[in-house]
Amino acid sequence: MAILTGAETSTPAASPASGRRRPSTAATVAILLGVAGLGYRLAVMLAGAPPTNSDEGTMGLAALHIAQGRGLPVYFYGQNYMGTLEAYLAAPLVAFAHGSVLALRLPNLLLYVGFLAAMWGLTRRLYTPWFATVVVGILALGSDRVLKNQVISGGGYPEINAAGAALMLLAVALPRRPRTLGYAAFGLLAGLMLWVDWLVLPYLAAASCVLLMKKASRRSWIALAGGAVLGAAPLLIHDLTSPWRHSAVPTFLGLNGGGPDASWADRLHGGVLTGIPLSTGMCAPGRCEPWQLWWGPAWLVLLAVAGYGAWRLVRTDRRLAAGRLALVLAALVSLLMYVRSNAAGNTPLESGRYLHCLLISTPAVLWPLWTLLLGRVSRWFGAAGLAVVALAAVVATASVVHELPRIKAVDDRQVGLLAELDRRGVTLVYSEYWTCDYVAYISAERVRCAVIAADLTPGFDRFRPYRDAVAAAPTRTFALPVDSAESAAVRSYLDSHGVRYTASVVSGYDLIQPATRVDLPLPD
């Protein structure tokens, strides 16, 4: 019966020699699985994966500017939401390794360790120790989408699962009697997440509801409020000193994925059939095969069963029931919020990152399969279900390793481009969005880049000073992907105006240099 209610079924053994408690066997195995997951991510990072991009380059530039004392950016450059916590965490390393993608990503490994530790503690308290070990084993795996969210410093994603799991753990573990430090920690994490990324709000709200049930002392709530104000201080200072339209609230509420209005059929397909498998680690790099889409409906069924089981537990153990229901409802709200957006229907493969927090609810989703192991008749169904889930995650993880050579080749393109620009002495260049800030970062701003659109107008420059610097250059240099619309537009313009130019192909880029300065429809 202890397993069914989630009560503790084992305690750490005490060492006869020292009198100290030793980790239980379940905890030891969980630690070994966590180390394996950490080693896997470090090995993939050292191999140059996941591939970086200009969004990560933008965060790298913020870290570089912080390290050099040139600014304290509150939000991701070019927008009024999504805090730059990753840049502040990476700044000390970036200060000594200018332009290093690895230096930018290493703090995210610590966040991953924190996520696993919080998930172990949360699952052990709400369920059982050995089930917590199984959950850690599943989370030690990592498909393409999961690795990107956990490793790339592109804004918000590495932090939200670690913080969300920690918030849930604190809400469940904090006692009713005053524990000021614990409540202050909850408030600090909550405030940080309000600044960093609002995707975790369903889990923050669920954890807050669990905590409110404890009816703690006034001192505890004051400590929580103080921690929240401290954590959200960057957001509060920025938004209270900026026009309303430039603050986080109207900006974030106005986000809907962009593009044309997607049909509800497309949103449900992208959100459930594609989004769930993609975000929970069941898909290969950049795609979900038809046989992998089964996990979406199966995940929903398991979540519903978990919710029903948690509801039935209310009469016998409100503490466990509240924690389990919080995991179920937070996952459901996260999914509903995503399905409402156009991104779910228009760009399901790329936008699957918006469901990253669903990993926090992994214990709730897998618990029905685990409980089947207890029955003589049903144990084979439970074992088969867990085995299928684990096998699918292993296949998706193995596919990442298989793609490493291709990923490295993609990353080498920008490195080769930078080497050629250095050889030619070019420091100011026009390119497209996914190249500009990455080249600027890995060169430690030795090369500054402005974005050009296919109609030769200014593109989306996240760091506006680059646009002004490139526009004022005495000469023009264009570095644009081969066969891109931007490259074709530049060539057509130069040809139609009789401007002589040199052109060469370098690492998959057209490097175009007019013989004289040209006044294109570029920024004034």
N, C-alpha and C positions, 0 to 999 in steps of 0.2 A: 504493500500500500504506500510505502514511502516513496517509491519511484513514481507512482501515479500522482502524488501531490507535490512532488518536487522537493521533498525534505532531504536533508543531508543523509547520505547513506554510508559515508566513510569520513574519517577524520585523519589528519596527518599523524604519523607515528612519532613518538618521542625517542630521541637518541639516548640510550642508557648512559653513555659517557658524559654527555653535555647537558642532558635534560631539556635540550631544545627540540622543538617539533621539526620533523623532516617532512618534505613534500610528499603527499600521497602518491601512489602509483599513477593515478589519473592525472595529477598535476605534473608529474615528471614526464609522462608521455606527451602532454599538451605542450610543455616547454620544448621538447625535442621537435615536435611538429612545427611550433612557432619559429624555432631556429632554422628549420628547413625552409619555411616560407620566406624568412628574411634572407637566407642565403640565395634562394632562387631569384628574388628581386634584385639583390646586389649583383648577381652574375649577369642578369639581363641588362641592368644599367651599364655595367662595364663593357658589355657587348654593343652598346650604342642604341639600345631599345628601351622603351618605345621611341619611335621617331619624334624628334622635337619639331617645333614650328614657331611662327612669329608670336603667338600668344605667350608661349613660354619665354621667348626672347624679350617680350615686353615686361614680364615679371622679373627677368634677369636684369633689365635696364633699371627697374625700380630698385632692386637689391644693390646694384652698382652705385646708383645715386645716393642711396642711404649710406653705404659703406664709405663713400667719398665725402660725406657731409654736405651734399649738394641739394638735399631735399628730404622731406618726410612725407611721401605720398600716402594719402588716406585710402584712395580707391585705385583700382586698376586704371592705368592711364587711358584716357579717352572716354571714360564713362563715369557715372555718378553712383555706382553701387559696386559691390564685391571688394571687400577689404584686402589689403596687401600684406596680411600676416606672413605669408610664405616669403615675401621679399625681406621682411625684418628677420625672420629665422635664418635665412640664407646669407644675409649681409656679411656676417663675420667671415664666412668661408669665401664668399665672392671677393672680399677685400684682399685675400691672399691668392686667389686664383681667378683673375679677371677673365671673363669669357668662358669659364668652364661650366658646361651643362651639368656635369657630375656634382660640382660644388652646389649648384642650385637645387639639386634633387636629394642630396644626402639627408637634410633635415626631415624629408618626407618619410624616410625609412624609420625614423624615431616615432613619427606619428603613426605609422603602421604597427609598430611594436605596441604603442599605447592602445591602439584599436584592439589588437588581439588580447592584450591583458584585460581590458575592460570587458570584452565579450566573454572571456573565460569567467571572470568574476560574476558578471550578470547572469550567465547561463547556469553557473553552479548554484547561485542563490535561488533562481526561479525554477530550476529543473533538477538535474543531478550532476555530480562530478564527471562521470564517464560520458554522459551526453555532452557536457561542456567540452570534453576532449575531442569528441567527434566534430563538433562545430568548429573548433580551432583548426582541425585537420582540413575541413572543407574550405575555410577561409585562408589557409596557407597556400592553396592553389590560386592561380590567377590567370584568367583569360586576357585577351588583348584589351578589351574595354575596361576590365577591372584594373589591370596594370596601369593603363593610362590615367585613370582616375586617382590611383594611389601614389603614382610616382611623378607624373609630370606637374611642374609648378605653373599651371595655366590659370590658376585662380580659384580658390575655394575647395576644390574636391578632396585633396589629401587630408584636410583638417576636419571636414564635417562628420565623417564617420567616427573618427577617434573621439571627437567632442560629443557627438550624439550618443555613442555607446557609454561614455563616461557619465553623461547626464542621467541616462537611464539607470546606471549602476548606483550613482549617488542617491537618486530618488528612491530606489529600492532598499539600499543598505543603511541610509542615515536613520538613526534611532529617533524616537520622539523626544527624549530628554535633550537638553541643549548641547549641541555640538557646533559651536559657532564657526570653527574653521571649515567644517564640511559644507555648511550652508553658504559660507562665503565663496568656497570653491565652485559650488553649483552656480551661484550668481555670476562669478567671473567668467565661467565657460559660456553661460547663457548670453552675457553681454558681448563676449568675443564673437559668438556666432551671429548675433544681430548685426555686427559690423562686417563679418567676413562673407557669409552666404546664407540667404534665407531659405535655401532648399531644405535645411535641417529643421525648420520651424515645426513641422508636424511632430517630430520626435521631442523637440523642446517643449511643446505644448503638452504632449502625453506625459513626459517626465514631470512637468510642473503639476499636473493633476494628481499624479501619484504622491508627490511630495506634500501637496495641500491636504491630503487625507491624514497626514501625521499630526496635524494641529500642534506644531512646534511652538516654542516660546517666542515672545516678542523680540528678544535679543537675536535669536536665530534668523528671523525674517529681516531684521535691520542689517545683519551681516550679509544676507543674500542680496538685499537691495544695494548695499554698498558695493559688493562685488560686481553686480550687474552694471552699475554706473561706471565703474572703473574699466570693465571689459569693453563697454560700448562707448568709451570716452572719445575715441577718434571719430566715430560716426556722429556723436552728439555735437562735438565741437565744430565739425565741418558743416553739418546740416543746419545748426542754429546760427551760423555765420554766413550762410549762402541763401540765395533766392530759393523759394519753395520748389520751382521747377528743376533746380539743380540738386535737390536732396534725394536721399535714397528711396523714400516711401513712394512718391509719384512715379519715379523712374522704374522701380521694381514692379509696381502694380500695373504699369503700362506694357510690360513685356508679355508677348503672346507668341513668340517663336517666329514672327515675321512671315513674309510671303503671302500667297493667296490663302483664303479660307479653306481649310481642309474639311472634307466630309467626315461625318461621325464614323463611317465605316473605316475610312483610312486612319482616323485617330485611334480607334479601338484596335485595329490591326497593328499599327505602329506602337501603341502603348502596351498592349497585352501580349500579342503573339510575337512581336519583335523586342519590345522594350524590356520585358521581364527576363527572358533568356539572356539578352545582351548584357544587362546591368548586373545580373547575378552570376555571371561567369560561365555560361553554357555555350557561347558562340566563338567561332574561329575569328582570326583577325579581319575586321572590316566587313563581316557578313554573318548572317544566320542561315544555315542550311535548312531546307524544309523539315528534315527529321528532327531538328533541334527546337522547332516552334512548339512542340507538345508541352514544353515546360511551362509556358505561359498559362494555359488553362489548368494544368496540374497544380501550379503554384497557387492559383486562386482557390481551388478546391481545398488544398491543404490549409490555406489561411482561414477559410471559412470553418473548417473542422476545428482548427486551433482556437478560433474565436468562440465557437460553441462550447468547447471543453473548458475554456477559461471562464465563461459565463456560468457554467454549472458549478464551478469551484467557488463561486462567491459565497455561498452559504457556509462552507466549511473552512475556508481560508481566504479572507479578504485580501491579505497582503500579497499572496501569490497570485490571486485572481487579478488584482489591480495591475501588477507588473506585466503579466502575460497579455491582458487585454490592451495595455498600453502599446506593446509591440505590434499587436494585430491592427489596432486602429490607426497607429501612426503610418504603417505600411499602406493601409487602404487609402488614407487621406493623401499620401504622397502620390499614389497611382492615380487617384481621381484628379488631382491638380495637374498632373502631367497630361492625362488624356484630354483635358479641357483645352490644351494649348494647340496651336497650329503645328508646332514643332513635332508633335507625335505623329501627325499625318504626313507632313512635308519632308522632314529629314529624320526618319526614325533611327537610322544607323548612327548618325553623328549625335543626335539628341538623346540617345539612350543614357548618356551621362547624367541626365537630370534625375534618373531613378537610382543614383548611386547609393542613397541612404537605405535602400531596401535590404542591403546586406546586414544592417543592424537587426532586422527581423528574422534572420536565418534560423535562430533557435525556435521561434514560434512556428515557422513553416515546416521544419523538419521534425518537430515533436510528435505529431500524429504518426509518422512512420516509426519513430523510436518506440512509442507505446505499443505498437503492433508486435514488437519483439517479445512482449511479456506473455502473450497468449500462446497456448500450445498449437492452436489451429492457425492463428494469424501471424506467427513469428516469421514464417517464410515470406509472407507478403511484405512485412516490414523490412526484412533483410534485403529482399529483392529491390524494394523501392529505394532504400538508402544506397544500395550498390549501383543502381542505375544513375542516380543523381551524382554520386562520386565519380563514376566512370565518365559521364558526360563532361564533368568539370575537368577531369584528367585529360581527356581528349582535347578540350579547348586549350588547356595549358600547354600540352605538347605541341599544338599547332603554332603557338607563339615561338617556341624554340625553332621550329621548322622554318619560320619566316625570318629569322635573324639575319641571314645573308642578304636578303632583299631589302630589309629595313636599313642595314648598314650602307647599302649602295645608295639609297635615297638620301641618307644623311650626308654621305660623302659629296653629294652634288654641291651643297652650299659651301662646304669646306674647300672644294676645288675652285669654286667661284671666288671665294675670298682670297685664295692664294694668287689667282690671276689678277685680281684688282690690286693687290699689294705689289705684284710684279710691275704693273703698269703705273703705279703711283696714284691710283684713283682713290679718292677719299669721300667723294660726294656722288651719289648715284640714284637713279630712278629705277624702281622695280615694282613688283606686285606685292599685295598684302602679306602673303604667306612666306615671303622671303625677307622683307625689309628689316623688321625688328630683330629677327634671328641673326642676320648678318651683322647688324649693329652690335648685338650683344657679344657674339663670339669673337668679334674684333675689338671688344672693349671700347667701342665707339671710335675706333680708328677709321672705320668706314661708317658714314651716316647716310641714311637711305630715306627717300620720300616715295610714297605710294602713288602710282599712276593708274588710272582706270582705262578701260578699253576705248573710251571716247576721248582719251588724252586730257581729261580733266583730273583734278586732284582726287586721289583715292582716300581711303580711311587711314589717316596718319594718327596713331594713338599718341605719339609724342610730337606735338606741333613744331617745336624748334627745329626738328630735322627738315621739315618741309621748307621753312624759311631759309635755312642754310643752303639747301640744294638749289632752291630757286635763285639764290644770289650768286651761284657759282659762275665763273666766266665761261665754262664749257659745259656740255651735256654728255653724260654717259648713261646708257640704258642697259640694264641687265635683266632680261625678261625670259621666262621659260620658252624653250623652243616650241614652235607651233601654237603659242598662246595668242589670244585675241589682242592683247596689249602689244606684243611684238609685231604682229601684222599691221596694227594701226600705226605704229611708229614708222615702220618701213614705208607704208603707203603715204604718210604725210611727207616724209623726206623726199620720196621720189616725185610726188606731185609738185613740190616746191623747188625741185631742182637742186637740192642740197646734197653735196657729196659726203659720203660717210664710209667708214670701214666697219665691217661686220665679221664676226667670227663666232664659232660655237665653242663654248667652254663649259664642260661638266653639265651638259643639258640646258645651258642658257645661251641665248643670243646676246652677245656683247656688241652693242651698236654705239659708235662714237662719231658724231657729225664732225666734219672738218672745221666748221665755224659754229658759233653760238646760234641757236635757233630760238625764236620766240613762239613756242607752241602755246596752246590754250592751257598753260600751267599756272600755278599760283603767282599772283603779282609780287 
